[in-house]
Amino acid sequence: MIVFTFTGALAASRKEMDFVGFAVLGTATGIGGGTLRDVLLGLLVF
């Protein structure tokens, strides 16, 4: 999930967002990307 978080932070940097934008976009991208990866690999059990 760290890679997804860095990707979100990089996108926030390109949009010249403030710290809150970095935090929100990085967190959302990290959680979403990690969840998507787990679902595609079949690791997430409901």
PDBQT receptor file of N, H, CA, C and O in Angstrom, charges set to zero:
ATOM      1  N   MET A   1       0.813  -1.194   0.000  1.00  0.00    +0.000 N 
ATOM      2  CA  MET A   1       0.000   0.000   0.000  1.00  0.00    +0.000 C 
ATOM      3  C   MET A   1       0.857   1.257   0.000  1.00  0.00    +0.000 C 
ATOM      4  O   MET A   1       0.364   2.338  -0.322  1.00  0.00    +0.000 OA
ATOM      5  N   ILE A   2       2.095   1.137   0.346  1.00  0.00    +0.000 N 
ATOM      6  H   ILE A   2       2.496   0.259   0.608  1.00  0.00    +0.000 HD
ATOM      7  CA  ILE A   2       2.960   2.317   0.391  1.00  0.00    +0.000 C 
ATOM      8  C   ILE A   2       3.122   2.922  -1.000  1.00  0.00    +0.000 C 
ATOM      9  O   ILE A   2       3.154   4.143  -1.151  1.00  0.00    +0.000 OA
ATOM     10  N   VAL A   3       3.223   2.069  -2.013  1.00  0.00    +0.000 N 
ATOM     11  H   VAL A   3       3.197   1.077  -1.890  1.00  0.00    +0.000 HD
ATOM     12  CA  VAL A   3       3.380   2.570  -3.379  1.00  0.00    +0.000 C 
ATOM     13  C   VAL A   3       2.152   3.369  -3.793  1.00  0.00    +0.000 C 
ATOM     14  O   VAL A   3       2.281   4.421  -4.419  1.00  0.00    +0.000 OA
ATOM     15  N   PHE A   4       0.964   2.882  -3.452  1.00  0.00    +0.000 N 
ATOM     16  H   PHE A   4       0.859   2.028  -2.944  1.00  0.00    +0.000 HD
ATOM     17  CA  PHE A   4      -0.256   3.604  -3.786  1.00  0.00    +0.000 C 
ATOM     18  C   PHE A   4      -0.324   4.943  -3.064  1.00  0.00    +0.000 C 
ATOM     19  O   PHE A   4      -0.786   5.934  -3.630  1.00  0.00    +0.000 OA
ATOM     20  N   THR A   5       0.133   4.974  -1.822  1.00  0.00    +0.000 N 
ATOM     21  H   THR A   5       0.508   4.169  -1.363  1.00  0.00    +0.000 HD
ATOM     22  CA  THR A   5       0.146   6.218  -1.062  1.00  0.00    +0.000 C 
ATOM     23  C   THR A   5       1.090   7.233  -1.692  1.00  0.00    +0.000 C 
ATOM     24  O   THR A   5       0.751   8.410  -1.815  1.00  0.00    +0.000 OA
ATOM     25  N   PHE A   6       2.274   6.776  -2.093  1.00  0.00    +0.000 N 
ATOM     26  H   PHE A   6       2.549   5.819  -1.994  1.00  0.00    +0.000 HD
ATOM     27  CA  PHE A   6       3.220   7.676  -2.764  1.00  0.00    +0.000 C 
ATOM     28  C   PHE A   6       2.649   8.187  -4.084  1.00  0.00    +0.000 C 
ATOM     29  O   PHE A   6       2.871   9.341  -4.450  1.00  0.00    +0.000 OA
ATOM     30  N   THR A   7       1.924   7.344  -4.789  1.00  0.00    +0.000 N 
ATOM     31  H   THR A   7       1.744   6.407  -4.491  1.00  0.00    +0.000 HD
ATOM     32  CA  THR A   7       1.302   7.767  -6.042  1.00  0.00    +0.000 C 
ATOM     33  C   THR A   7       0.275   8.870  -5.798  1.00  0.00    +0.000 C 
ATOM     34  O   THR A   7       0.216   9.845  -6.547  1.00  0.00    +0.000 OA
ATOM     35  N   GLY A   8      -0.531   8.715  -4.755  1.00  0.00    +0.000 N 
ATOM     36  H   GLY A   8      -0.483   7.923  -4.146  1.00  0.00    +0.000 HD
ATOM     37  CA  GLY A   8      -1.508   9.750  -4.398  1.00  0.00    +0.000 C 
ATOM     38  C   GLY A   8      -0.837  11.041  -3.977  1.00  0.00    +0.000 C 
ATOM     39  O   GLY A   8      -1.296  12.125  -4.337  1.00  0.00    +0.000 OA
ATOM     40  N   ALA A   9       0.245  10.940  -3.220  1.00  0.00    +0.000 N 
ATOM     41  H   ALA A   9       0.618  10.059  -2.928  1.00  0.00    +0.000 HD
ATOM     42  CA  ALA A   9       0.977  12.137  -2.800  1.00  0.00    +0.000 C 
ATOM     43  C   ALA A   9       1.614  12.827  -3.994  1.00  0.00    +0.000 C 
ATOM     44  O   ALA A   9       1.661  14.056  -4.047  1.00  0.00    +0.000 OA
ATOM     45  N   LEU A  10       2.099  12.060  -4.943  1.00  0.00    +0.000 N 
ATOM     46  H   LEU A  10       2.061  11.062  -4.900  1.00  0.00    +0.000 HD
ATOM     47  CA  LEU A  10       2.682  12.632  -6.152  1.00  0.00    +0.000 C 
ATOM     48  C   LEU A  10       1.618  13.374  -6.965  1.00  0.00    +0.000 C 
ATOM     49  O   LEU A  10       1.882  14.452  -7.496  1.00  0.00    +0.000 OA
ATOM     50  N   ALA A  11       0.436  12.806  -7.060  1.00  0.00    +0.000 N 
ATOM     51  H   ALA A  11       0.222  11.930  -6.628  1.00  0.00    +0.000 HD
ATOM     52  CA  ALA A  11      -0.663  13.481  -7.756  1.00  0.00    +0.000 C 
ATOM     53  C   ALA A  11      -1.043  14.774  -7.048  1.00  0.00    +0.000 C 
ATOM     54  O   ALA A  11      -1.324  15.780  -7.699  1.00  0.00    +0.000 OA
ATOM     55  N   ALA A  12      -1.055  14.753  -5.710  1.00  0.00    +0.000 N 
ATOM     56  H   ALA A  12      -0.827  13.936  -5.180  1.00  0.00    +0.000 HD
ATOM     57  CA  ALA A  12      -1.359  15.965  -4.951  1.00  0.00    +0.000 C 
ATOM     58  C   ALA A  12      -0.284  17.021  -5.176  1.00  0.00    +0.000 C 
ATOM     59  O   ALA A  12      -0.583  18.213  -5.239  1.00  0.00    +0.000 OA
ATOM     60  N   SER A  13       0.947  16.591  -5.296  1.00  0.00    +0.000 N 
ATOM     61  H   SER A  13       1.191  15.623  -5.245  1.00  0.00    +0.000 HD
ATOM     62  CA  SER A  13       2.047  17.521  -5.552  1.00  0.00    +0.000 C 
ATOM     63  C   SER A  13       1.884  18.191  -6.915  1.00  0.00    +0.000 C 
ATOM     64  O   SER A  13       2.110  19.393  -7.054  1.00  0.00    +0.000 OA
ATOM     65  N   ARG A  14       1.497  17.421  -7.901  1.00  0.00    +0.000 N 
ATOM     66  H   ARG A  14       1.313  16.445  -7.789  1.00  0.00    +0.000 HD
ATOM     67  CA  ARG A  14       1.301  17.978  -9.249  1.00  0.00    +0.000 C 
ATOM     68  C   ARG A  14       0.167  18.992  -9.286  1.00  0.00    +0.000 C 
ATOM     69  O   ARG A  14       0.195  19.937 -10.075  1.00  0.00    +0.000 OA
ATOM     70  N   LYS A  15      -0.833  18.792  -8.428  1.00  0.00    +0.000 N 
ATOM     71  H   LYS A  15      -0.856  18.024  -7.788  1.00  0.00    +0.000 HD
ATOM     72  CA  LYS A  15      -1.974  19.717  -8.352  1.00  0.00    +0.000 C 
ATOM     73  C   LYS A  15      -1.714  20.870  -7.383  1.00  0.00    +0.000 C 
ATOM     74  O   LYS A  15      -2.579  21.722  -7.181  1.00  0.00    +0.000 OA
ATOM     75  N   GLU A  16      -0.510  20.896  -6.780  1.00  0.00    +0.000 N 
ATOM     76  H   GLU A  16       0.193  20.204  -6.944  1.00  0.00    +0.000 HD
ATOM     77  CA  GLU A  16      -0.101  21.943  -5.830  1.00  0.00    +0.000 C 
ATOM     78  C   GLU A  16      -1.073  22.068  -4.660  1.00  0.00    +0.000 C 
ATOM     79  O   GLU A  16      -1.481  23.170  -4.294  1.00  0.00    +0.000 OA
ATOM     80  N   MET A  17      -1.439  20.922  -4.079  1.00  0.00    +0.000 N 
ATOM     81  H   MET A  17      -1.107  20.026  -4.376  1.00  0.00    +0.000 HD
ATOM     82  CA  MET A  17      -2.336  20.907  -2.923  1.00  0.00    +0.000 C 
ATOM     83  C   MET A  17      -1.557  21.187  -1.641  1.00  0.00    +0.000 C 
ATOM     84  O   MET A  17      -0.333  21.062  -1.604  1.00  0.00    +0.000 OA
ATOM     85  N   ASP A  18      -2.283  21.565  -0.595  1.00  0.00    +0.000 N 
ATOM     86  H   ASP A  18      -3.277  21.665  -0.625  1.00  0.00    +0.000 HD
ATOM     87  CA  ASP A  18      -1.658  21.796   0.701  1.00  0.00    +0.000 C 
ATOM     88  C   ASP A  18      -1.512  20.462   1.450  1.00  0.00    +0.000 C 
ATOM     89  O   ASP A  18      -1.759  19.392   0.894  1.00  0.00    +0.000 OA
ATOM     90  N   PHE A  19      -1.107  20.553   2.723  1.00  0.00    +0.000 N 
ATOM     91  H   PHE A  19      -0.907  21.423   3.175  1.00  0.00    +0.000 HD
ATOM     92  CA  PHE A  19      -0.856  19.345   3.518  1.00  0.00    +0.000 C 
ATOM     93  C   PHE A  19      -2.101  18.477   3.648  1.00  0.00    +0.000 C 
ATOM     94  O   PHE A  19      -2.018  17.251   3.574  1.00  0.00    +0.000 OA
ATOM     95  N   VAL A  20      -3.247  19.106   3.841  1.00  0.00    +0.000 N 
ATOM     96  H   VAL A  20      -3.315  20.102   3.902  1.00  0.00    +0.000 HD
ATOM     97  CA  VAL A  20      -4.497  18.341   3.991  1.00  0.00    +0.000 C 
ATOM     98  C   VAL A  20      -4.808  17.595   2.703  1.00  0.00    +0.000 C 
ATOM     99  O   VAL A  20      -5.251  16.448   2.746  1.00  0.00    +0.000 OA
ATOM    100  N   GLY A  21      -4.584  18.226   1.563  1.00  0.00    +0.000 N 
ATOM    101  H   GLY A  21      -4.224  19.158   1.528  1.00  0.00    +0.000 HD
ATOM    102  CA  GLY A  21      -4.781  17.554   0.279  1.00  0.00    +0.000 C 
ATOM    103  C   GLY A  21      -3.863  16.360   0.123  1.00  0.00    +0.000 C 
ATOM    104  O   GLY A  21      -4.281  15.304  -0.351  1.00  0.00    +0.000 OA
ATOM    105  N   PHE A  22      -2.593  16.529   0.527  1.00  0.00    +0.000 N 
ATOM    106  H   PHE A  22      -2.253  17.388   0.912  1.00  0.00    +0.000 HD
ATOM    107  CA  PHE A  22      -1.651  15.412   0.493  1.00  0.00    +0.000 C 
ATOM    108  C   PHE A  22      -2.155  14.257   1.347  1.00  0.00    +0.000 C 
ATOM    109  O   PHE A  22      -2.162  13.106   0.909  1.00  0.00    +0.000 OA
ATOM    110  N   ALA A  23      -2.578  14.573   2.570  1.00  0.00    +0.000 N 
ATOM    111  H   ALA A  23      -2.573  15.508   2.925  1.00  0.00    +0.000 HD
ATOM    112  CA  ALA A  23      -3.013  13.542   3.505  1.00  0.00    +0.000 C 
ATOM    113  C   ALA A  23      -4.255  12.812   3.005  1.00  0.00    +0.000 C 
ATOM    114  O   ALA A  23      -4.319  11.583   3.046  1.00  0.00    +0.000 OA
ATOM    115  N   VAL A  24      -5.231  13.565   2.537  1.00  0.00    +0.000 N 
ATOM    116  H   VAL A  24      -5.179  14.564   2.504  1.00  0.00    +0.000 HD
ATOM    117  CA  VAL A  24      -6.484  12.958   2.091  1.00  0.00    +0.000 C 
ATOM    118  C   VAL A  24      -6.263  12.135   0.830  1.00  0.00    +0.000 C 
ATOM    119  O   VAL A  24      -6.698  10.985   0.755  1.00  0.00    +0.000 OA
ATOM    120  N   LEU A  25      -5.596  12.709  -0.153  1.00  0.00    +0.000 N 
ATOM    121  H   LEU A  25      -5.243  13.642  -0.093  1.00  0.00    +0.000 HD
ATOM    122  CA  LEU A  25      -5.394  11.995  -1.411  1.00  0.00    +0.000 C 
ATOM    123  C   LEU A  25      -4.471  10.799  -1.220  1.00  0.00    +0.000 C 
ATOM    124  O   LEU A  25      -4.713   9.736  -1.794  1.00  0.00    +0.000 OA
ATOM    125  N   GLY A  26      -3.428  10.954  -0.432  1.00  0.00    +0.000 N 
ATOM    126  H   GLY A  26      -3.232  11.817   0.034  1.00  0.00    +0.000 HD
ATOM    127  CA  GLY A  26      -2.530   9.832  -0.168  1.00  0.00    +0.000 C 
ATOM    128  C   GLY A  26      -3.224   8.697   0.565  1.00  0.00    +0.000 C 
ATOM    129  O   GLY A  26      -3.035   7.528   0.230  1.00  0.00    +0.000 OA
ATOM    130  N   THR A  27      -4.031   9.040   1.569  1.00  0.00    +0.000 N 
ATOM    131  H   THR A  27      -4.185   9.990   1.842  1.00  0.00    +0.000 HD
ATOM    132  CA  THR A  27      -4.750   8.023   2.331  1.00  0.00    +0.000 C 
ATOM    133  C   THR A  27      -5.789   7.314   1.474  1.00  0.00    +0.000 C 
ATOM    134  O   THR A  27      -5.877   6.087   1.490  1.00  0.00    +0.000 OA
ATOM    135  N   ALA A  28      -6.572   8.078   0.731  1.00  0.00    +0.000 N 
ATOM    136  H   ALA A  28      -6.500   9.075   0.719  1.00  0.00    +0.000 HD
ATOM    137  CA  ALA A  28      -7.610   7.478  -0.113  1.00  0.00    +0.000 C 
ATOM    138  C   ALA A  28      -7.004   6.570  -1.177  1.00  0.00    +0.000 C 
ATOM    139  O   ALA A  28      -7.513   5.480  -1.438  1.00  0.00    +0.000 OA
ATOM    140  N   THR A  29      -5.921   7.024  -1.783  1.00  0.00    +0.000 N 
ATOM    141  H   THR A  29      -5.508   7.910  -1.571  1.00  0.00    +0.000 HD
ATOM    142  CA  THR A  29      -5.270   6.220  -2.814  1.00  0.00    +0.000 C 
ATOM    143  C   THR A  29      -4.644   4.966  -2.205  1.00  0.00    +0.000 C 
ATOM    144  O   THR A  29      -4.720   3.886  -2.793  1.00  0.00    +0.000 OA
ATOM    145  N   GLY A  30      -4.030   5.102  -1.036  1.00  0.00    +0.000 N 
ATOM    146  H   GLY A  30      -3.968   5.979  -0.559  1.00  0.00    +0.000 HD
ATOM    147  CA  GLY A  30      -3.414   3.958  -0.371  1.00  0.00    +0.000 C 
ATOM    148  C   GLY A  30      -4.421   2.894   0.010  1.00  0.00    +0.000 C 
ATOM    149  O   GLY A  30      -4.199   1.707  -0.231  1.00  0.00    +0.000 OA
ATOM    150  N   ILE A  31      -5.529   3.313   0.605  1.00  0.00    +0.000 N 
ATOM    151  H   ILE A  31      -5.709   4.277   0.800  1.00  0.00    +0.000 HD
ATOM    152  CA  ILE A  31      -6.554   2.358   1.025  1.00  0.00    +0.000 C 
ATOM    153  C   ILE A  31      -7.238   1.740  -0.200  1.00  0.00    +0.000 C 
ATOM    154  O   ILE A  31      -7.427   0.525  -0.265  1.00  0.00    +0.000 OA
ATOM    155  N   GLY A  32      -7.601   2.577  -1.156  1.00  0.00    +0.000 N 
ATOM    156  H   GLY A  32      -7.447   3.564  -1.102  1.00  0.00    +0.000 HD
ATOM    157  CA  GLY A  32      -8.282   2.077  -2.349  1.00  0.00    +0.000 C 
ATOM    158  C   GLY A  32      -7.410   1.153  -3.171  1.00  0.00    +0.000 C 
ATOM    159  O   GLY A  32      -7.865   0.098  -3.615  1.00  0.00    +0.000 OA
ATOM    160  N   GLY A  33      -6.160   1.538  -3.377  1.00  0.00    +0.000 N 
ATOM    161  H   GLY A  33      -5.790   2.394  -3.016  1.00  0.00    +0.000 HD
ATOM    162  CA  GLY A  33      -5.253   0.711  -4.159  1.00  0.00    +0.000 C 
ATOM    163  C   GLY A  33      -4.923  -0.599  -3.469  1.00  0.00    +0.000 C 
ATOM    164  O   GLY A  33      -4.846  -1.643  -4.116  1.00  0.00    +0.000 OA
ATOM    165  N   GLY A  34      -4.728  -0.551  -2.161  1.00  0.00    +0.000 N 
ATOM    166  H   GLY A  34      -4.790   0.298  -1.635  1.00  0.00    +0.000 HD
ATOM    167  CA  GLY A  34      -4.454  -1.777  -1.414  1.00  0.00    +0.000 C 
ATOM    168  C   GLY A  34      -5.637  -2.718  -1.417  1.00  0.00    +0.000 C 
ATOM    169  O   GLY A  34      -5.470  -3.930  -1.555  1.00  0.00    +0.000 OA
ATOM    170  N   THR A  35      -6.825  -2.176  -1.265  1.00  0.00    +0.000 N 
ATOM    171  H   THR A  35      -6.961  -1.191  -1.152  1.00  0.00    +0.000 HD
ATOM    172  CA  THR A  35      -8.030  -2.997  -1.292  1.00  0.00    +0.000 C 
ATOM    173  C   THR A  35      -8.229  -3.610  -2.668  1.00  0.00    +0.000 C 
ATOM    174  O   THR A  35      -8.556  -4.791  -2.779  1.00  0.00    +0.000 OA
ATOM    175  N   LEU A  36      -8.034  -2.818  -3.716  1.00  0.00    +0.000 N 
ATOM    176  H   LEU A  36      -7.768  -1.858  -3.625  1.00  0.00    +0.000 HD
ATOM    177  CA  LEU A  36      -8.171  -3.332  -5.080  1.00  0.00    +0.000 C 
ATOM    178  C   LEU A  36      -7.169  -4.445  -5.343  1.00  0.00    +0.000 C 
ATOM    179  O   LEU A  36      -7.513  -5.462  -5.945  1.00  0.00    +0.000 OA
ATOM    180  N   ARG A  37      -5.930  -4.258  -4.894  1.00  0.00    +0.000 N 
ATOM    181  H   ARG A  37      -5.651  -3.432  -4.405  1.00  0.00    +0.000 HD
ATOM    182  CA  ARG A  37      -4.912  -5.296  -5.067  1.00  0.00    +0.000 C 
ATOM    183  C   ARG A  37      -5.320  -6.582  -4.361  1.00  0.00    +0.000 C 
ATOM    184  O   ARG A  37      -5.192  -7.668  -4.928  1.00  0.00    +0.000 OA
ATOM    185  N   ASP A  38      -5.809  -6.470  -3.136  1.00  0.00    +0.000 N 
ATOM    186  H   ASP A  38      -5.914  -5.588  -2.676  1.00  0.00    +0.000 HD
ATOM    187  CA  ASP A  38      -6.224  -7.647  -2.385  1.00  0.00    +0.000 C 
ATOM    188  C   ASP A  38      -7.400  -8.355  -3.052  1.00  0.00    +0.000 C 
ATOM    189  O   ASP A  38      -7.444  -9.585  -3.095  1.00  0.00    +0.000 OA
ATOM    190  N   VAL A  39      -8.341  -7.588  -3.564  1.00  0.00    +0.000 N 
ATOM    191  H   VAL A  39      -8.305  -6.589  -3.529  1.00  0.00    +0.000 HD
ATOM    192  CA  VAL A  39      -9.500  -8.185  -4.229  1.00  0.00    +0.000 C 
ATOM    193  C   VAL A  39      -9.055  -8.921  -5.491  1.00  0.00    +0.000 C 
ATOM    194  O   VAL A  39      -9.501 -10.040  -5.746  1.00  0.00    +0.000 OA
ATOM    195  N   LEU A  40      -8.180  -8.300  -6.278  1.00  0.00    +0.000 N 
ATOM    196  H   LEU A  40      -7.818  -7.391  -6.071  1.00  0.00    +0.000 HD
ATOM    197  CA  LEU A  40      -7.723  -8.948  -7.506  1.00  0.00    +0.000 C 
ATOM    198  C   LEU A  40      -6.921 -10.214  -7.221  1.00  0.00    +0.000 C 
ATOM    199  O   LEU A  40      -6.975 -11.170  -7.994  1.00  0.00    +0.000 OA
ATOM    200  N   LEU A  41      -6.185 -10.225  -6.128  1.00  0.00    +0.000 N 
ATOM    201  H   LEU A  41      -6.140  -9.448  -5.499  1.00  0.00    +0.000 HD
ATOM    202  CA  LEU A  41      -5.408 -11.410  -5.757  1.00  0.00    +0.000 C 
ATOM    203  C   LEU A  41      -6.235 -12.431  -4.977  1.00  0.00    +0.000 C 
ATOM    204  O   LEU A  41      -5.766 -13.539  -4.717  1.00  0.00    +0.000 OA
ATOM    205  N   GLY A  42      -7.440 -12.071  -4.608  1.00  0.00    +0.000 N 
ATOM    206  H   GLY A  42      -7.820 -11.170  -4.818  1.00  0.00    +0.000 HD
ATOM    207  CA  GLY A  42      -8.309 -12.972  -3.872  1.00  0.00    +0.000 C 
ATOM    208  C   GLY A  42      -7.923 -13.097  -2.409  1.00  0.00    +0.000 C 
ATOM    209  O   GLY A  42      -8.218 -14.113  -1.779  1.00  0.00    +0.000 OA
ATOM    210  N   LEU A  43      -7.273 -12.094  -1.860  1.00  0.00    +0.000 N 
ATOM    211  H   LEU A  43      -7.033 -11.268  -2.371  1.00  0.00    +0.000 HD
ATOM    212  CA  LEU A  43      -6.821 -12.157  -0.468  1.00  0.00    +0.000 C 
ATOM    213  C   LEU A  43      -7.816 -11.549   0.507  1.00  0.00    +0.000 C 
ATOM    214  O   LEU A  43      -7.719 -11.781   1.712  1.00  0.00    +0.000 OA
ATOM    215  N   LEU A  44      -8.763 -10.781   0.007  1.00  0.00    +0.000 N 
ATOM    216  H   LEU A  44      -8.841 -10.593  -0.972  1.00  0.00    +0.000 HD
ATOM    217  CA  LEU A  44      -9.711 -10.106   0.888  1.00  0.00    +0.000 C 
ATOM    218  C   LEU A  44     -10.925 -11.011   1.116  1.00  0.00    +0.000 C 
ATOM    219  O   LEU A  44     -11.609 -11.406   0.172  1.00  0.00    +0.000 OA
ATOM    220  N   VAL A  45     -11.171 -11.322   2.363  1.00  0.00    +0.000 N 
ATOM    221  H   VAL A  45     -10.615 -11.001   3.130  1.00  0.00    +0.000 HD
ATOM    222  CA  VAL A  45     -12.290 -12.205   2.711  1.00  0.00    +0.000 C 
ATOM    223  C   VAL A  45     -13.309 -11.391   3.479  1.00  0.00    +0.000 C 
ATOM    224  O   VAL A  45     -12.975 -10.729   4.461  1.00  0.00    +0.000 OA
ATOM    225  N   PHE A  46     -14.553 -11.441   3.031  1.00  0.00    +0.000 N 
ATOM    226  H   PHE A  46     -14.825 -11.978   2.233  1.00  0.00    +0.000 HD
ATOM    227  CA  PHE A  46     -15.606 -10.671   3.687  1.00  0.00    +0.000 C 
ATOM    228  C   PHE A  46     -16.249 -11.461   4.778  1.00  0.00    +0.000 C 
ATOM    229  O   PHE A  46     -17.162 -10.968   5.442  1.00  0.00    +0.000 OA
TER     230      PHE A  46
